[in-house]
């Protein structure tokens, strides 16, 4: 049973020492009750009180981690239903499924292609998180497939098998890797739980109703396996959305521990059509999938899903931003143009990519606008003449250039007069309103 903030407060030291980072013990207790703080932040809580508070203070969705070498994928520890309430913390792991029925060379080639895939997006490298290997034959074939995949790509794994004996062979082949064991049902959970305990691995349980899933997790936890993943065994989008949402809501709103675990989804089981698979994967990422397993790999499918995930799993209160400073594009010289913009990542990369694509060397001065875009920052007073002038001076741009010409975004042309006052001797030039027009503008630009 979850404790209220007042009940938690009575178990705390009540010294208001602020060592936990909160102004009072009552404030800390309220955050604990809301699952928005960690009990370990209080260094003075007694062992007896810690034991009483542990269950109440535990995150409503358990953290489950898969590891391979230095790479790991985490799912769980989420405390809100909607990211705007606070934020989502652990991006869902996106995996590609391989089957041991394929020739080993084909399997390895597919594993390498998926594991090597990476694409740059607003300063981040987006990659798949791991591979799922499914048994369709005997234990020997499964073990060979697992071993072959790991020889090619040392990435986190999900091992899928209906037969516990076959799974045992796959786990032996996985060695030191900590995979997710998938395949336990109401009929086989005991054997899978023994394997999970033996190998120290998390396990997934599959059932077609929340009641069955809750019963299974209670049984599995009862024999000593704590790290569990839920697999709603349904095969249509409506049912999947309903089960994912209800499981998350029961865990967060009702503190129903039997469903307080990450969820795994298989979009390929929802539809045969590639477009519908993409829709199913999008739904799983947006609505509470902790692990999302695709049946096929292609950049056309994977890229938009990775971008979607990146956008969902960012803190809505902290815009994606780059480090303020001066960036050199194409080895600029002293007579190269100087442009200024804000440190909002999408703005920066839009401008930088257009300058880079023009082939013209240039200096890109990024002012600290607290991660806002040009117009938003200007409206908020975060991208004004004073800040731009400060960026020019603090980066000593005058010593880097043979000219004193500064190109400002066309959207803030209103700053022209103020900038001329802040930067005496500088010629302030108004550039295009849109980044896409920069190449044409720069080709006509001259330092003379």
C-alpha positions as CSV (number, residue, x, y, z in Angstrom):
1,X,0.0,0.0,0.0
2,X,1.4,3.4,-1.0
3,X,2.0,5.8,1.9
4,X,0.7,9.4,1.8
5,X,3.1,12.4,2.0
6,X,2.2,12.9,5.7
7,X,2.7,9.2,6.5
8,X,6.1,9.4,4.9
9,X,7.0,12.6,6.7
10,X,6.4,11.0,10.1
11,X,9.1,8.4,9.2
12,X,11.7,11.0,8.2
13,X,14.2,12.7,10.6
14,X,12.1,16.0,10.4
15,X,15.3,18.1,10.8
16,X,14.8,20.2,7.7
17,X,18.5,19.9,7.0
18,X,18.1,20.4,3.3
19,X,20.7,17.7,2.5
20,X,18.2,16.0,0.2
21,X,18.0,19.1,-1.9
22,X,14.5,20.1,-0.7
23,X,13.7,23.0,1.7
24,X,11.9,20.9,4.2
25,X,11.4,17.2,5.2
26,X,7.7,17.7,4.4
27,X,8.5,18.9,0.8
28,X,10.8,15.8,0.4
29,X,8.0,13.5,1.7
30,X,5.5,15.0,-0.7
31,X,8.0,14.3,-3.6
32,X,8.5,10.8,-2.4
33,X,4.8,10.2,-2.3
34,X,4.5,11.5,-5.9
35,X,7.4,9.2,-7.0
36,X,9.4,12.2,-8.0
37,X,12.3,11.8,-5.6
38,X,14.7,9.0,-4.4
39,X,14.8,8.0,-0.8
40,X,18.6,7.7,-1.0
41,X,18.8,11.5,-1.2
42,X,18.1,11.6,2.6
43,X,21.4,10.5,4.3
44,X,19.8,10.7,7.8
45,X,16.8,8.3,7.5
46,X,17.0,5.4,10.0
47,X,17.4,1.8,8.8
48,X,14.0,1.0,10.3
49,X,12.3,3.8,8.6
50,X,14.1,3.0,5.3
51,X,12.8,-0.5,5.4
52,X,9.2,0.8,5.9
53,X,9.6,3.4,3.2
54,X,11.3,1.2,0.6
55,X,8.2,-0.2,-1.0
56,X,6.4,3.1,-1.0
57,X,9.4,5.0,-2.3
58,X,10.2,2.5,-5.1
59,X,9.5,3.8,-8.6
60,X,6.1,2.6,-9.9
61,X,7.6,1.0,-13.0
62,X,10.6,-1.2,-12.2
63,X,13.9,-0.5,-14.0
64,X,15.1,-3.4,-16.2
65,X,18.5,-3.3,-17.8
66,X,20.0,-5.3,-20.6
67,X,23.8,-5.3,-21.0
68,X,26.5,-6.4,-23.5
69,X,30.1,-5.2,-22.9
70,X,29.8,-1.5,-22.2
71,X,26.5,-1.1,-23.9
72,X,23.2,-1.2,-22.0
73,X,19.5,-0.5,-22.6
74,X,17.3,0.6,-19.7
75,X,13.5,0.6,-19.6
76,X,11.3,1.5,-16.7
77,X,11.5,4.0,-13.8
78,X,8.9,6.2,-15.4
79,X,6.8,8.2,-13.1
80,X,4.3,10.0,-15.4
81,X,1.8,9.1,-18.1
82,X,2.5,12.2,-20.2
83,X,5.9,13.7,-20.8
84,X,4.6,17.3,-20.3
85,X,3.8,16.4,-16.7
86,X,7.6,16.0,-16.1
87,X,9.6,14.0,-18.6
88,X,10.2,10.4,-19.7
89,X,13.6,9.2,-18.5
90,X,14.6,6.0,-20.3
91,X,14.1,5.9,-24.1
92,X,12.5,2.7,-25.2
93,X,15.0,0.2,-26.7
94,X,14.5,-0.5,-30.4
95,X,15.6,-3.9,-31.5
96,X,15.5,-5.9,-34.8
97,X,14.5,-9.6,-34.7
98,X,16.6,-12.3,-36.4
99,X,15.6,-16.0,-36.6
100,X,17.8,-19.0,-36.4
101,X,16.1,-20.5,-39.5
102,X,18.2,-18.3,-41.7
103,X,21.7,-19.4,-42.9
104,X,24.4,-18.3,-40.4
105,X,26.1,-16.0,-43.0
106,X,22.8,-14.3,-43.8
107,X,22.1,-13.9,-40.1
108,X,25.5,-12.3,-39.5
109,X,25.2,-10.0,-42.4
110,X,21.8,-8.8,-41.2
111,X,23.1,-8.4,-37.6
112,X,26.1,-6.3,-38.8
113,X,23.9,-4.1,-41.0
114,X,21.5,-3.3,-38.2
115,X,24.2,-2.9,-35.5
116,X,26.4,-0.6,-37.7
117,X,23.5,1.7,-38.6
118,X,23.8,5.2,-37.3
119,X,22.6,8.6,-38.3
120,X,23.3,12.1,-37.1
121,X,20.4,14.2,-35.9
122,X,20.7,17.6,-34.2
123,X,24.0,16.7,-32.7
124,X,23.0,13.2,-31.6
125,X,24.0,9.9,-33.2
126,X,20.8,7.8,-33.5
127,X,21.3,4.0,-33.4
128,X,19.4,0.8,-32.8
129,X,19.8,-0.6,-29.3
130,X,20.2,-4.2,-29.9
131,X,19.1,-7.4,-31.6
132,X,16.5,-10.1,-30.8
133,X,17.3,-13.7,-31.7
134,X,14.3,-16.1,-32.0
135,X,14.5,-19.9,-31.9
136,X,12.5,-21.7,-34.6
137,X,14.5,-25.0,-34.5
138,X,16.4,-26.9,-31.9
139,X,18.8,-25.7,-29.1
140,X,21.9,-26.3,-31.2
141,X,20.6,-24.0,-34.0
142,X,19.6,-21.4,-31.5
143,X,22.9,-21.4,-29.7
144,X,24.8,-21.2,-33.1
145,X,22.6,-18.2,-34.1
146,X,23.2,-16.4,-30.7
147,X,26.9,-17.0,-30.9
148,X,27.1,-15.9,-34.5
149,X,25.2,-12.7,-33.8
150,X,27.5,-11.8,-30.9
151,X,30.6,-12.5,-32.9
152,X,29.4,-10.0,-35.4
153,X,27.9,-7.4,-33.1
154,X,28.4,-7.2,-29.3
155,X,25.0,-5.5,-28.6
156,X,22.3,-6.1,-26.0
157,X,20.1,-9.1,-26.8
158,X,16.6,-10.3,-26.4
159,X,16.4,-14.1,-26.7
160,X,13.1,-15.5,-27.8
161,X,12.1,-19.2,-27.4
162,X,9.0,-21.1,-26.5
163,X,10.9,-24.1,-25.1
164,X,12.9,-23.5,-21.9
165,X,15.4,-26.2,-22.9
166,X,16.1,-24.4,-26.2
167,X,16.4,-21.1,-24.2
168,X,18.9,-22.7,-21.9
169,X,21.2,-23.4,-24.9
170,X,20.8,-19.8,-26.1
171,X,21.7,-18.5,-22.7
172,X,24.8,-20.6,-22.6
173,X,25.9,-19.2,-25.9
174,X,25.3,-15.6,-24.7
175,X,28.0,-16.0,-22.1
176,X,28.6,-12.8,-20.1
177,X,25.9,-10.8,-22.0
178,X,22.8,-10.1,-19.9
179,X,19.9,-10.6,-22.3
180,X,16.1,-10.4,-21.8
181,X,14.6,-13.9,-21.7
182,X,11.4,-13.9,-23.6
183,X,8.8,-16.7,-24.0
184,X,7.3,-17.5,-20.6
185,X,3.6,-18.2,-20.5
186,X,1.2,-19.5,-17.8
187,X,2.4,-23.0,-18.7
188,X,6.2,-22.5,-18.8
189,X,6.9,-19.6,-16.4
190,X,8.5,-21.8,-13.7
191,X,11.2,-23.3,-16.0
192,X,11.9,-19.8,-17.4
193,X,12.1,-18.3,-13.9
194,X,14.8,-20.9,-13.0
195,X,16.8,-19.9,-16.0
196,X,16.4,-16.2,-15.1
197,X,17.7,-16.8,-11.6
198,X,20.6,-19.0,-12.8
199,X,21.8,-16.5,-15.4
200,X,20.9,-13.3,-13.5
201,X,18.8,-12.2,-16.5
202,X,15.4,-10.4,-16.7
203,X,12.5,-12.3,-18.1
204,X,9.4,-11.4,-20.1
205,X,6.0,-13.0,-19.4
206,X,3.3,-13.1,-22.1
207,X,-0.5,-13.2,-21.6
208,X,-3.5,-11.8,-23.5
209,X,-5.1,-10.1,-20.5
210,X,-3.9,-7.8,-17.7
211,X,-5.3,-10.1,-15.1
212,X,-3.2,-13.0,-16.5
213,X,-0.1,-10.8,-16.7
214,X,-0.6,-9.7,-13.1
215,X,-1.0,-13.3,-11.9
216,X,2.2,-14.3,-13.8
217,X,4.3,-11.5,-12.4
218,X,3.2,-12.3,-8.9
219,X,4.2,-15.9,-9.3
220,X,7.5,-15.0,-10.9
221,X,8.3,-12.5,-8.3
222,X,7.3,-15.0,-5.6
223,X,10.1,-17.4,-6.7
224,X,12.8,-14.7,-6.5
225,X,12.9,-13.0,-10.0
226,X,12.5,-9.3,-9.6
227,X,13.3,-8.0,-13.1
228,X,10.2,-8.7,-15.3
229,X,8.9,-7.4,-18.6
230,X,5.3,-7.5,-19.7
231,X,4.3,-8.8,-23.1
232,X,0.6,-8.2,-23.9
233,X,-0.1,-11.1,-26.2
234,X,-2.5,-9.3,-28.5
235,X,-2.4,-8.8,-32.2
236,X,-4.3,-5.6,-33.1
237,X,-3.5,-1.9,-32.6
238,X,-6.6,-1.1,-30.5
239,X,-6.0,-3.9,-28.0
240,X,-2.3,-3.1,-27.8
241,X,-3.0,0.5,-27.1
242,X,-5.6,-0.4,-24.5
243,X,-3.4,-2.9,-22.6
244,X,-0.2,-0.7,-22.7
245,X,-2.1,2.3,-21.4
246,X,-4.1,0.5,-18.7
247,X,-0.9,-1.3,-17.4
248,X,1.0,2.0,-17.2
249,X,-2.0,3.8,-15.6
250,X,-2.5,1.0,-13.0
251,X,1.1,1.1,-12.1
252,X,1.3,4.9,-11.8
253,X,-2.1,6.0,-10.6
254,X,-3.0,2.9,-8.4
255,X,0.5,1.8,-7.5
256,X,-0.4,-1.7,-8.6
257,X,2.9,-3.4,-8.3
258,X,1.9,-6.5,-10.3
259,X,1.8,-4.4,-13.4
260,X,4.7,-2.0,-12.5
261,X,7.1,-3.4,-15.1
262,X,8.3,-2.3,-18.6
263,X,6.4,-3.5,-21.6
264,X,7.7,-5.2,-24.7
265,X,5.9,-4.8,-28.1
266,X,6.3,-6.6,-31.5
267,X,4.9,-4.2,-34.2
268,X,5.4,-6.9,-36.9
269,X,2.7,-9.1,-35.1
270,X,0.2,-6.3,-35.6
271,X,0.2,-6.1,-39.4
272,X,1.8,-7.5,-42.5
273,X,1.8,-4.3,-44.5
274,X,5.0,-2.2,-44.0
275,X,3.1,1.0,-43.6
276,X,0.9,-0.5,-40.8
277,X,4.0,-1.9,-39.1
278,X,5.4,1.6,-39.0
279,X,2.2,2.8,-37.5
280,X,2.2,0.1,-34.9
281,X,5.9,0.8,-34.0
282,X,5.1,4.5,-33.7
283,X,2.2,3.7,-31.4
284,X,4.4,1.5,-29.2
285,X,7.1,4.1,-28.9
286,X,4.6,6.9,-28.1
287,X,2.5,4.8,-25.8
288,X,4.6,3.0,-23.2
289,X,6.6,0.4,-25.1
290,X,9.8,-0.2,-23.1
291,X,11.3,-2.5,-25.7
292,X,10.1,-2.4,-29.3
293,X,11.1,-5.3,-31.6
294,X,11.0,-4.8,-35.3
295,X,10.9,-7.8,-37.7
296,X,12.9,-6.2,-40.4
297,X,15.6,-3.6,-40.7
298,X,15.6,-0.8,-43.3
299,X,16.8,2.8,-42.9
300,X,13.4,4.0,-44.3
301,X,11.6,2.3,-41.4
302,X,14.2,2.9,-38.6
303,X,15.2,6.5,-39.1
304,X,11.8,8.1,-38.5
305,X,11.2,5.9,-35.5
306,X,14.6,6.9,-34.0
307,X,13.8,10.5,-34.6
308,X,10.4,10.1,-33.0
309,X,11.9,8.5,-29.9
310,X,14.5,11.2,-29.6
311,X,11.8,13.9,-29.7
312,X,9.6,12.1,-27.2
313,X,12.4,11.3,-24.7
314,X,13.8,14.8,-24.3
315,X,12.9,16.9,-21.3
316,X,10.1,19.2,-22.5
317,X,11.4,21.9,-20.1
318,X,14.9,21.8,-21.6
319,X,15.2,22.6,-25.3
320,X,17.8,20.6,-27.2
321,X,20.7,22.9,-27.5
322,X,24.3,23.2,-28.6
323,X,27.2,24.8,-26.8
324,X,27.5,28.5,-27.4
325,X,30.7,29.6,-29.2
326,X,32.1,30.0,-32.6
327,X,32.0,27.2,-35.1
328,X,34.3,27.0,-38.1
329,X,32.8,25.7,-41.4
330,X,35.1,24.7,-44.3
331,X,38.2,26.1,-42.6
332,X,37.3,29.8,-42.8
333,X,39.8,32.5,-43.4
334,X,40.0,36.1,-42.0
335,X,38.0,37.3,-45.0
336,X,35.2,34.7,-44.6
337,X,31.7,35.8,-43.6
338,X,30.6,35.8,-40.0
339,X,27.0,34.7,-39.2
340,X,25.2,34.7,-35.8
341,X,22.3,32.5,-34.6
342,X,21.0,31.0,-31.4
343,X,22.0,27.8,-29.7
344,X,18.7,25.9,-30.3
345,X,19.9,22.7,-31.9
346,X,17.5,22.6,-34.8
347,X,18.2,26.2,-35.6
348,X,22.0,25.7,-35.4
349,X,22.0,22.6,-37.6
350,X,19.7,24.2,-40.1
351,X,22.0,27.1,-40.5
352,X,25.2,25.1,-40.3
353,X,24.0,22.5,-42.9
354,X,23.1,25.3,-45.4
355,X,26.4,27.0,-44.9
356,X,28.2,23.7,-45.3
357,X,26.2,22.8,-48.4
358,X,27.1,26.1,-50.0
359,X,30.7,25.1,-50.0
360,X,31.7,28.6,-48.8
361,X,33.9,28.9,-45.7
362,X,32.3,30.7,-42.9
363,X,32.3,31.5,-39.2
364,X,29.1,30.6,-37.3
365,X,28.7,32.5,-34.0
366,X,26.3,30.8,-31.7
367,X,24.9,33.0,-29.0
368,X,23.5,31.7,-25.7
369,X,19.7,32.0,-26.1
370,X,18.9,29.4,-23.5
371,X,18.1,26.9,-26.2
372,X,15.4,28.9,-28.0
373,X,14.9,29.4,-31.7
374,X,15.6,32.9,-33.2
375,X,12.1,34.4,-33.1
376,X,11.2,32.8,-29.7
377,X,14.5,34.0,-28.1
378,X,14.0,37.5,-29.5
379,X,10.5,37.7,-28.2
380,X,11.6,36.5,-24.8
381,X,14.5,38.9,-24.7
382,X,17.1,36.1,-24.9
383,X,18.5,37.1,-28.3
384,X,18.9,40.8,-28.3
385,X,21.6,43.3,-29.3
386,X,23.4,43.0,-25.9
387,X,23.7,39.2,-26.0
388,X,24.8,39.2,-29.7
389,X,27.4,41.9,-29.0
390,X,28.6,39.9,-25.9
391,X,29.1,36.8,-28.1
392,X,31.1,38.8,-30.6
393,X,33.4,40.2,-27.9
394,X,33.8,37.2,-25.7
395,X,34.8,35.1,-28.7
396,X,37.2,37.8,-29.9
397,X,35.9,37.8,-33.4
398,X,37.6,41.1,-34.3
399,X,41.0,39.4,-34.0
400,X,39.9,36.5,-36.3
401,X,38.6,38.7,-39.1
402,X,40.1,41.2,-41.6
403,X,36.6,42.8,-41.8
404,X,34.0,43.9,-39.3
405,X,30.8,42.6,-40.9
406,X,28.2,40.6,-39.0
407,X,25.3,38.8,-40.6
408,X,22.2,38.6,-38.5
409,X,19.0,36.5,-39.2
410,X,16.5,38.3,-41.3
411,X,13.8,37.6,-38.7
412,X,15.5,40.0,-36.2
413,X,16.3,42.8,-38.6
414,X,14.8,45.1,-36.0
415,X,18.0,44.7,-34.0
416,X,20.1,46.4,-36.7
417,X,20.2,49.9,-35.1
418,X,20.8,48.6,-31.5
419,X,23.6,46.3,-32.7
420,X,25.4,49.2,-34.4
421,X,25.4,51.0,-31.0
422,X,26.6,47.9,-29.2
423,X,29.3,47.2,-31.7
424,X,30.8,50.5,-32.8
425,X,32.8,50.2,-36.1
426,X,30.9,47.0,-37.1
427,X,28.7,46.8,-40.2
428,X,25.6,44.8,-39.3
429,X,24.1,43.0,-42.4
430,X,20.7,41.5,-42.5
431,X,20.7,38.0,-43.9
432,X,17.9,35.8,-45.2
433,X,14.8,35.1,-43.1
434,X,15.1,31.3,-43.8
435,X,18.2,29.1,-43.6
436,X,17.5,27.6,-47.0
437,X,18.3,30.9,-48.7
438,X,21.8,31.2,-47.1
439,X,23.7,29.5,-50.0
440,X,22.5,32.0,-52.5
441,X,23.1,34.9,-50.1
442,X,26.6,33.8,-49.3
443,X,27.6,33.5,-53.0
444,X,26.9,37.2,-53.4
445,X,28.5,38.2,-50.1
446,X,31.8,40.0,-50.2
447,X,34.2,41.1,-47.4
448,X,35.4,44.1,-49.4
